[in-house]
């Protein structure tokens, strides 16, 4: 059975950092393979994980649609015969598998650029099926989402066991987190558990912020401290998975994920 962990939150709250620490924890403490899915168009989870990224699923999708368009313009068969009669699903599956960035204990798929003009319904459906089929072969799938949640059901049809909503330590951030938590009820996928994580907290959690968080319809899983060592890694471009196991950021995330998986 595959355990799916998805991260959500408004832009700039550190979702990708948290995703990287989760993957580090799983690689060091759990058996089974790990698939990371970078669903943010900016596609920088590979830098956190120390992996090279040559192309994204968005590149593959656009390339395929361009081939379909060229075939139609040149009098090819209707609705998507690729040159040589290649089936669209087979084309996508081959190229998505080829686009995997492989690490020692984890692989990465980057969704990449957003959609351009035209109808993407059919190709997105095929992509969901391809990615879901691949995901079944991994013990853990960690999805780093772009801001918000609406796009998650466009990326996958898989159920999500654990949704982690990341916020910065502000009431505005927590309001945004609640809005994201509300959206989970409108998705075409089932979210079993949802938790709140407050990131980059300088010192203790202020009482006012704790009281505000307690009123939200999503339980506070824990907090992650602001950390100068992590900032130094960010400035230098070093992969965050190389942070030491004694890092406060890593220890905070490790304790939270250990608790979530035990539950």
Secondary structure, 3 states (H helix, E strand, C coil): CCEEEEEECCCCCCHHHHHHHHHHHHHHHCCCCEEEEECCCCCCHHHHHCCCCCCCHHHHHHHHHHHHHHHHHCCCCCCCCCHHHCCHHHHHHHHHHHCCEECCCEEEEECCCCCCCCCCHHHHHHHHHHHHHHHCCCCEEEEECCCCCCCHHHHCCCCEEEEEEEEECCHHHHHHHHHHHHHHHHCCCCEEEEEEEEEEECCCCCHHHHHHHHCCCCEEEEEEECCHHHHHHHHHCCCHHHCCCCCHHHHHHHHHHHHHHHC
